[in-house]
Amino acid sequence: MSGKEVSPEFDFTAFTELLDDRASNITMGVVLTIVAVVLTYTTVDLANLNEEVRGLVDGDNNWDVSFEIQSMTFQETIVMVDGEQRQLDFDVDQSDLPEGFRVGQIRATVSYGETSGLPADPADSVAANVLQTDMQAQWNDNNNTLSGSSNDATDIELILRTHPGFTGQSVNATGINEYQVLQPWLIEGFGTGTFSVVVELNTQSPPFLNDSDEEIVVNVEVVMFKPSATPT
Amino acid sequence: MATESLAPVAAITDLILGTLTIILANRAVNHDQHKRFTALLFGWTFIFIGAYYMIISLIELQYPDGVFGWSLIQFGTFAPTSDGTFDALVFMLYGLQAGINILTLALALHLPFDLGAGRGWNSAIIGGVGAYCIVMPIVILFGGFSITVIQSLMIFATAAIWTMIYIRGIVAELVNGDEEARSASKGAGLLLIAFYSGTMIWWLSTVMLANNEWFSGVIAQMSESSSIFYLLGVETLWVAGLMPLMVVFLGEGYRTFKKGSSLLSVVIFVVAVIGFINYFIDIAVSDILVSCYETECQELPAAYRVWETLTTGVLSFLFVPMLFVYILIQYRLIDTSLDENRNLLRMMILLLLLIVSSSFIEMIQSLIPVPQMVTASLLAIAVAFFIGWEERITGWFVNESTDGKIVSGDDILTQSFSKFTVLMSIVLIYIIAISWLFAAMGVGA
């Protein structure tokens, strides 16, 4: 047998020496206990948060968006002469809107009758159209009616949709929370500015009599909405 | 306000320091074998950290509009994109992160002193590092990325080893009056700060659950619900920073009261104060942190980015490399007695100081509108100072301390040095190759 000492394959004496001091071990024990407590409560808190967040993200994300409707109206009565064309401007200011409301659409009704009093006087001919202004609105929406005419004294109905997607009816939406669902309906700026209606009159007179003017009433209704969302 | 990224600076600094350290470790044939091997481990840690920051810099350069957060790698929240190059770069980061983790554990088993010995000890370390670097990246890429948090256990174990060494050293010094034990506690404390300062500066946010609030925003963007084990892994990582901070802060607080301040005590107090402030910053921006699921995702304010750059950025990118060099020299891991080594060492220190000071000045310029002439003058002053005081600065790094005596361990076969260098070079190439390969194959998509 050789007298030379063969070193072992692995020797963890240094590691065991590290753990042979009672005061250090107690200190480390206290530290590890505190660490275990912190690890437990932070993990439980994160697990609860995870459940809450996944509930929002993965949950049923269908919402019903409904609208509380209010209106603001303008009326203008004018007397026009034969062949006259007149532009009427209606200013809708952001400060005129109630808190939380946006402008959904603007309706204009042009009304008139035959007021000459002449016998057998036929109704005059009136044409009306909405002039495109700087107002932010859905000017190319297929559901708009931006021009119309009448020669039998029936009302001319014009409509301009201002807020994207607004029809006045409730809509379905998807999103992880109410805030995100309502975002498209909370955009400000649509429907404020100048709304202009151009009215043109062509009078119709009975034979040998002269009907040269007419009284025309323009009613403008600004339809405003306040959205709210409920999960379905 | 756009802030300059410090990642490229850290990449260059770490890669240069890594190369110099490996050269010095391989060259010092007459130096203590254990110290040489520890220096080699340090050198490769530098290289891996440098490569990691280099890829971060590439991503920042190539994808400036992309959102690339720390949690993407550390907590495995990455979801592959359709961009193969981007995916490949992120895959590399996962591989490099695994390499850094195992090299750090290997360092903890060797520094301040060797916790193991025997004929097979160093071979087992080399084999373990190699095997881990080969297997772990594959496990992460094919295991769905989030499995990377399993490494939190290893990160915690590494912190626990150094924390225990710190406690042992500080108790021996302050309770038993063993003055030489300070070398162990100082070494362990500095290593803990060097490797864990990134999580240490969120210590109060960990305790007060503000980190969880932040992470809930990350969870909201993940495609699947996370298991309790994953969440435990996330918390373990935070606690791996909290535990050493708590211990070193209390230990250094008591030591400062008894014996006065030291480099370690000053640094740990600064880190603790940053962590204290960070919690209140978390509170200030809490609405933004949870905005992704409570309202809609919002950007953090510019002031937050400035603070993050000045604290986390400066600490991780500029201060940590200096700390590494200080440890490397103070604990005599590289032989500073030879003239040729001393010249290389002087070059290393000057290079480090100049890179750090010039980057810091550039960063300040990007944050506050200081005229270029002023910052150029400041840099000139710094250069003059470093050249004029070069001897003294190098002397401060290489001062005659007894710290080096504590670093002890058994011998290692001479050929193991070159084998380890070859092995780590192959590992580096392997990580790059498999990342390109699997990104091109659409792994994880």
Boltz contact constraints between the chains, C-beta under 6 A:
constraints:
  - contact:
      token1: [A, 7]
      token2: [B, 118]
      max_distance: 6.0
  - contact:
      token1: [A, 7]
      token2: [B, 119]
      max_distance: 6.0
  - contact:
      token1: [A, 8]
      token2: [B, 118]
      max_distance: 6.0
  - contact:
      token1: [A, 9]
      token2: [B, 118]
      max_distance: 6.0
  - contact:
      token1: [A, 9]
      token2: [B, 119]
      max_distance: 6.0
  - contact:
      token1: [A, 9]
      token2: [B, 120]
      max_distance: 6.0
  - contact:
      token1: [A, 10]
      token2: [B, 118]
      max_distance: 6.0
  - contact:
      token1: [A, 10]
      token2: [B, 120]
      max_distance: 6.0
  - contact:
      token1: [A, 10]
      token2: [B, 121]
      max_distance: 6.0
  - contact:
      token1: [A, 11]
      token2: [B, 117]
      max_distance: 6.0
  - contact:
      token1: [A, 11]
      token2: [B, 118]
      max_distance: 6.0
  - contact:
      token1: [A, 12]
      token2: [B, 116]
      max_distance: 6.0
  - contact:
      token1: [A, 14]
      token2: [B, 114]
      max_distance: 6.0
  - contact:
      token1: [A, 14]
      token2: [B, 115]
      max_distance: 6.0
  - contact:
      token1: [A, 15]
      token2: [B, 115]
      max_distance: 6.0
  - contact:
      token1: [A, 23]
      token2: [B, 171]
      max_distance: 6.0
  - contact:
      token1: [A, 23]
      token2: [B, 175]
      max_distance: 6.0
  - contact:
      token1: [A, 24]
      token2: [B, 167]
      max_distance: 6.0
  - contact:
      token1: [A, 24]
      token2: [B, 168]
      max_distance: 6.0
  - contact:
      token1: [A, 24]
      token2: [B, 171]
      max_distance: 6.0
  - contact:
      token1: [A, 27]
      token2: [B, 167]
      max_distance: 6.0
  - contact:
      token1: [A, 28]
      token2: [B, 164]
      max_distance: 6.0
  - contact:
      token1: [A, 28]
      token2: [B, 167]
      max_distance: 6.0
  - contact:
      token1: [A, 31]
      token2: [B, 247]
      max_distance: 6.0
  - contact:
      token1: [A, 35]
      token2: [B, 239]
      max_distance: 6.0
  - contact:
      token1: [A, 35]
      token2: [B, 243]
      max_distance: 6.0
  - contact:
      token1: [A, 38]
      token2: [B, 239]
      max_distance: 6.0
  - contact:
      token1: [A, 39]
      token2: [B, 235]
      max_distance: 6.0
  - contact:
      token1: [A, 39]
      token2: [B, 239]
      max_distance: 6.0
  - contact:
      token1: [A, 42]
      token2: [B, 235]
      max_distance: 6.0
  - contact:
      token1: [A, 43]
      token2: [B, 231]
      max_distance: 6.0
  - contact:
      token1: [A, 43]
      token2: [B, 232]
      max_distance: 6.0
  - contact:
      token1: [A, 43]
      token2: [B, 235]
      max_distance: 6.0
  - contact:
      token1: [A, 45]
      token2: [B, 209]
      max_distance: 6.0
  - contact:
      token1: [A, 45]
      token2: [B, 212]
      max_distance: 6.0
  - contact:
      token1: [A, 46]
      token2: [B, 212]
      max_distance: 6.0
  - contact:
      token1: [A, 46]
      token2: [B, 231]
      max_distance: 6.0
  - contact:
      token1: [A, 47]
      token2: [B, 228]
      max_distance: 6.0
  - contact:
      token1: [A, 47]
      token2: [B, 231]
      max_distance: 6.0
  - contact:
      token1: [A, 49]
      token2: [B, 212]
      max_distance: 6.0
  - contact:
      token1: [A, 49]
      token2: [B, 216]
      max_distance: 6.0
  - contact:
      token1: [A, 50]
      token2: [B, 219]
      max_distance: 6.0
  - contact:
      token1: [A, 50]
      token2: [B, 226]
      max_distance: 6.0
  - contact:
      token1: [A, 53]
      token2: [B, 216]
      max_distance: 6.0
  - contact:
      token1: [A, 53]
      token2: [B, 219]
      max_distance: 6.0
  - contact:
      token1: [A, 53]
      token2: [B, 220]
      max_distance: 6.0
  - contact:
      token1: [A, 53]
      token2: [B, 293]
      max_distance: 6.0
  - contact:
      token1: [A, 54]
      token2: [B, 225]
      max_distance: 6.0
  - contact:
      token1: [A, 56]
      token2: [B, 293]
      max_distance: 6.0
  - contact:
      token1: [A, 57]
      token2: [B, 220]
      max_distance: 6.0
  - contact:
      token1: [A, 179]
      token2: [B, 295]
      max_distance: 6.0
  - contact:
      token1: [A, 180]
      token2: [B, 296]
      max_distance: 6.0
